[in-house]
Amino acid sequence: EDKVVQSPLSLVVHEGDTVTLNCSYEVTNFRSLLWYKQEKKAPTFLFMLTSSGIEKKSGRLSSILDKKELFSILNITATQTGDSAIYLCAVEWGNKLVFGAGTILRVKS
Amino acid sequence: NAGVTQTPKFQVLKTGQSMTLQCAQDMNHEYMSWYRQDPGMGLRLIHYSVGAGITDQGEVPNGYNVSRSTTEDFPLRLLSAAPSQTSVYFCASMRLLNTGELFFGEGSRLTVL
C-alpha cells in the first residue's frame, strides 16, 4: 500500500545529460508535494509544490506537479558530478510527510 | 544556529536493551517527527507531533515510544531493541504554517546485535 512511488530506483548518467525523475502518489487530499536531495547525511529541501502545472525552478533543477494524474517530475539539466545523490519525493497529508523510496542518481564524469 | 540536534550519533545495542534517542530543536517549530532510513526504503515515518503534549503514530510505530513535554524536545525510546531496528534514525522539525520544509538532524546510526 505504498502511497508514494518513485522511479527509477537508480540511474547512472554522464555529465551533461538531462535526467527526469518521477514521483507518483495515491494520496488525494494532500497539501503539498516535496522534493529533497540527500547526499552523505540528512536530506535537504529542494522544492514544495502545491498547484498543478506551475513549474518551480532553481538553477538547473525544475519540478512540476500534475494533481489530476497524481504525479510530479524533477528535471535536472546539464548534470554535474555534484548532482549525485538520493532524490526523495514526499507528500504531505493529514499532518504527516510520507516519503517514497528515493531515486539514487549517479553522474559519471 | 544549532537547528535540530540529535544524540547519540552512533550506538550499538544488544537485543532486548532499551535506549533513548534525543532530539532537540531551537527554531520554535511546532511539528517534530522521527524517521528511520533503511537501504532501498527511503524515509519511513515512525512517530510525529504537532505540538507539546500531542503525539501520533506514523507508518512504522511498533517498538518505539515518543513523548513531547516541551516544544523543543522530542525523544524516541526503544523499549526492547531488536535486530530489525538496526537503521539510521532522523529527527526532523518544521513550522506548521510553512508546511513541507523539514529541517533534519544529522542522523543517528543504531546497530542492534
Chai-1 contact restraints between the chains, C-beta under 6 A:
chainA,res_idxA,chainB,res_idxB,connection_type,confidence,min_distance_angstrom,max_distance_angstrom,comment,restraint_id
A,R31,B,T99,contact,1.0,0.0,6.0,A-B,restraint_1
A,S32,B,T99,contact,1.0,0.0,6.0,A-B,restraint_2
A,S32,B,G100,contact,1.0,0.0,6.0,A-B,restraint_3
A,L34,B,G100,contact,1.0,0.0,6.0,A-B,restraint_4
A,K41,B,E106,contact,1.0,0.0,6.0,A-B,restraint_5
A,A42,B,F104,contact,1.0,0.0,6.0,A-B,restraint_6
A,A42,B,E106,contact,1.0,0.0,6.0,A-B,restraint_7
A,A42,B,G107,contact,1.0,0.0,6.0,A-B,restraint_8
A,P43,B,F104,contact,1.0,0.0,6.0,A-B,restraint_9
A,F45,B,E101,contact,1.0,0.0,6.0,A-B,restraint_10
A,M48,B,G100,contact,1.0,0.0,6.0,A-B,restraint_11
A,E92,B,T99,contact,1.0,0.0,6.0,A-B,restraint_12
A,E92,B,G100,contact,1.0,0.0,6.0,A-B,restraint_13
A,N95,B,V50,contact,1.0,0.0,6.0,A-B,restraint_14
A,F99,B,G42,contact,1.0,0.0,6.0,A-B,restraint_15
A,F99,B,L43,contact,1.0,0.0,6.0,A-B,restraint_16
A,G100,B,G42,contact,1.0,0.0,6.0,A-B,restraint_17
A,A101,B,M41,contact,1.0,0.0,6.0,A-B,restraint_18
A,A101,B,G42,contact,1.0,0.0,6.0,A-B,restraint_19
A,G102,B,G42,contact,1.0,0.0,6.0,A-B,restraint_20
